[in-house]
Amino acid sequence: LEKEIREMNEWSSKADAYELQQVAVGAFAYVGKPKDDGVRQEIWFCPDCFHSAQLRVLQYKGLAPNGRTEYSCNSCRGSIMVPDGVRPGGDV
C-alpha cells in the first residue's frame, strides 16, 4: 500500500509539469508547461494514457488521405489528426 501511495505521489508531482492543450481544432494533447525561460518541450503526449498515469508520446504517423497529419500513441492506439504543418512546439 505504501508503494502505491508513493507512486501516486510521484505521478502527481510529474503530472504537474504538464498541461492539456488544444493543439488544433478538436485535437488535444498534453504538453510540458513552459520552463522559467519560456521554452516549452516540443513533444505531444497522449491524453488517454496521461489519465492512466502514463506518459506516452504521440508519434508522427504521416499524412492521411484527408490532407491532415496523424499522430498516434503506440501504447493505447489513440490518435489525433491536425492540419498539415501543425507540429509539436509550434504556435497554435
HELIX and SHEET records of a PDB file:
HELIX    1   1 GLU A    2  ALA A   15  1                                  14    
HELIX    2   2 PRO A   47  PHE A   50  1                                   4    
SHEET    1   A 2 TYR A  18  ALA A  24  0                                        
SHEET    2   A 2 ALA A  27  GLY A  32 -1                                        
SHEET    1   B 3 LEU A  58  LEU A  63  0                                        
SHEET    2   B 3 ARG A  68  CYS A  73 -1                                        
SHEET    3   B 3 SER A  79  PRO A  83 -1                                        
END                                                                             
